[in-house]
Amino acid sequence: MSRLESIVEDLKSLPPSGLEVAAGLVHQLKRISEEDRQTVLAQTFGSLSPEDADAMEKAIEEGCEKIESE
């Protein structure tokens, strides 16, 4: 199953309210340009303390699926 097919299957299992949230996020991704992304990144850089950044990184690593290539 391709990555896209997997995402579509996940979307199919969402309740209507979750689907609305997902649709909003996808539409936001489509609208922002690379220049805008870089601007937002530059504006938020350094806004977390090192401790908060470490905690966020740990949460992401523990809560996200890891995909390993062969």
C-alpha positions in Angstrom: 0.0 0.0 0.0 1.4 3.4 -1.0 1.8 6.2 1.5 -1.1 8.1 -0.2 -3.4 5.0 -0.1 -2.6 4.6 3.6 -3.5 8.2 4.3 -6.8 7.8 2.4 -7.6 4.7 4.4 -6.9 6.6 7.7 -9.1 9.5 6.5 -12.0 7.1 5.8 -11.9 5.9 9.4 -12.3 9.4 10.9 -15.6 10.6 12.3 -17.1 13.6 10.5 -15.6 16.1 12.9 -12.1 14.6 12.5 -12.5 14.7 8.7 -13.3 18.4 8.9 -10.2 19.1 10.9 -8.1 17.0 8.5 -9.5 18.8 5.5 -8.7 22.2 7.0 -5.1 21.1 7.6 -4.7 19.8 4.1 -6.1 23.0 2.7 -3.7 25.1 4.8 -0.8 23.0 3.5 -1.8 23.7 -0.1 -2.0 27.5 0.5 1.3 28.3 2.1 4.3 28.9 -0.2 7.8 27.9 0.6 8.7 31.5 1.3 5.9 31.8 3.8 7.0 28.5 5.4 10.5 29.9 5.8 9.1 33.1 7.3 7.0 31.3 9.8 9.9 29.1 10.8 12.2 32.1 11.2 9.6 33.9 13.3 9.1 30.9 15.6 12.8 29.9 15.9 14.0 30.1 19.4 10.5 30.5 20.9 10.8 27.2 22.9 13.2 26.8 25.8 15.8 24.0 25.3 13.9 22.0 27.9 10.6 22.5 26.2 12.2 21.6 22.8 13.6 18.4 24.3 10.3 17.5 25.8 8.6 18.1 22.4 11.2 16.1 20.6 10.8 13.2 23.0 7.0 13.2 22.7 7.2 13.2 18.9 9.7 10.3 18.9 7.5 8.3 21.3 4.2 9.1 19.6 5.0 8.9 15.9 5.3 5.9 13.7 8.8 5.3 12.5 9.3 4.4 8.9 12.6 2.6 8.1 13.9 2.3 4.6 15.9 -0.8 3.6 
